[in-house]
Amino acid sequence: TSLGEVNSFSPSMPISPSSMINQYKFEDEPELRDLFITVDDPESHITAIETFITYRVVTKTSRGEFDSSEYEVRRRYQDFLWLKGKLEEAHPTLIIPPLPEKFIMKGMVERFNDEFIETRRKALHKFLNRIADHPTLTFNEDFKIFLTAQAWELSSHKKQGPGLLSRMGQTVRAVASSVRGGVKNRPEMFTEMNDYMETFSQKINVLDKIAHRIYKEEREYFNEMKEYGPIHTLWSASEEDIADSLKGVASCIDKCCKATEKRMAGLSENLLPILHEYVLYSEILMGVLKRRDQIQGELDSKVDALANKKTEKDLFSEEIGKLEDKVECANNALKADWDRWKQNMQCDMRSTFTNVAENNLRYYEECLATWESFLASQTVDLHVEEDSEDRP
């Protein structure tokens, strides 16, 4: 939906583009959704072996396959990792949302402090809701168990069945051959996807690094400005003639300092998480494309083997038929998910950068108004002094 169409949908909608996007989502989605998940209430646990954090996961749903309409469980980070692994195992050519890394990026915050825990909580909340909004992943049985099972039930379930690594052993030869020789019969659209993701990965990584550098420089500027204002206040105590002006400068710096802090919060809460999420998405997409190529490579190797064999043709033909179906399913799953992912990515980027632009405008307008007000007061004082000097 274009921004113009959204605007015509609701005449009373604000003019701000980001406001329009948010309003569109708010009006359109609740009627379609039947699964709502909240991740909150982080809690520290200290044992003789380890220290870890658990999060409360509250689920509300109207779906018939759930025994209740509301569930509340506690999950730790390892449980989220298990869920992601099970989703990748069950849906190798779907785009599984990223999880935050086990440790936060170097130079940001220390592990287990309040800022780190809140950053992770938001990321885990988004992870589960991305899955809930996905047309296929939302009905995954392991996802349902993750949301509903008590800790001991989940622990028991995690021990059942072969893991991802054991299943991967079945296609080791196919993987090795696809890596060695490339995929001979890859459809053109998947080559285009691969090229797109290589470029996207490069650009989003550069944006992520620049954004972190901007945030770091902004923080350094903020810390220096916090020291800059009080100096003028102290100075005013020893300069009686310009004391009011110096106090005015100190007040302006203090207001600009608060505006800068607000802008920094906008960067850390909106821009940085989105950029880094799509850095992780780029890695996930490259992995999904490789897994699709592995399935294709397995089919190609069987076709080549059939061409070189005189016997067992019926057996090979049956295997090839199954692999052709597998490749077709993988292709269709990835094509549908690719379109959905690109649409979400473009919407996220548009909303994020629009929000950053609006925050920057507000920041500079606020600072400009602060200094203009100060200059106007100084001009009035100057005129008053000149008038008093002109009088006989």
C-alpha positions, 0 to 999 in steps of 0.5 A: 500500500502506497503512502498516498493510498494510506492517506486517502484511507483515513482523512484525519490521519496525521501528515507525518509519513511515519505516523501514517505507517503506524496508523495503517498497521494499527487499523489493519492488523488487529482484526487479522491476528489471533495470537498475541505474545508479550515478553516481559518481566526479566528475572535473574537466577544465580546457581552454583553453576551459572547465572542466567536471566528468564523472561515471562512469555504471556500468550493470548489466543483465540485459536482452536488448537490451543487448550486455553485462551491464555498462557504464562511461562518463563523462558531463558535465552537457551529456550529461544535458541532451541526454538529457532533451531527447531524452526530451521530444522522443520522449515529449512527454506523459510526465513526464520527471524533472527535472535539477538546474539548471545553477547551484545556487541562490543563497546555498547553495554556490559552483559546483564546490566539493565540496558542489556537486559532490556535490549534483549527483552525487546529483541526476544519479544520481536522474535516471537511476534515475527513468528506469530505473524508468519503464515507458516511458522505460526502453526509450527508445533514446537512453537506452540509447545514453546508458548504453552509448556511448563519448564519441565515439559519443555525440558522433556520435549527438548530431549526427544527426537533427533536434532538438527545436526544428526539430520544434516548428516543425511545430506552431507554428501549432497552439501559437499558436492554443491559446495565443491562444484556449484549448482548447475541447474539453479533457476535464474531468480535464485541467482538474482536473490543471491546477488541481491543479498550479497549487495544488501549484506554489504550495504546494511553492514556499512550502515550498521557500522556508521550508525554505531559510530554516529551514536558513539560520537553523539554520546561523546558530544553529549558528555562534553556538553554536560560539562560545558554548561556548568562552566558558564554558570561558575563563570557568571559568579565572577563576572557581574556585568555579564552574569545574566548573559552567561547564565542564559548561555548555560541555560541554553546549553542545558536545554540542548543537552537534554534534546541531544539525550532525547535524540540519542535515545531515539537512535539507540531504541529505533535505528540501531536495533533495526539496522542490526536486525537486518544485518542478522537477517542478511546472514539468515537469508544467505543461509536459506539460499545455501540450503535451497542450493543443497537440495538442488545439488542433491537432485542434480547429483541423482540425475547425473548418477542415473545418466551414468548407470545402466541398472537400478533405473526404477529406483533412481527414478523414484528417488529423483521424483521425490527430490523434484517434489522437494526442490519444488516445495523448497522453491515455492516456500522461499519465493513466497517468503522472499516477497514477504520479507522484502515487503517487511524490510522495505516498510521497516527501513522506510519507517525507521529512516523517516522516524530518524529524519523527524527526530533530527528535525525536532532536535534542530528546531528545538535547539534553534528556538532555544538559541533564537530566544536567547539572542532575542532577549540579548537584543532587547537588553542591548536596546534598553541599555542604548536608550538609557545612554542616549538620554540626557 
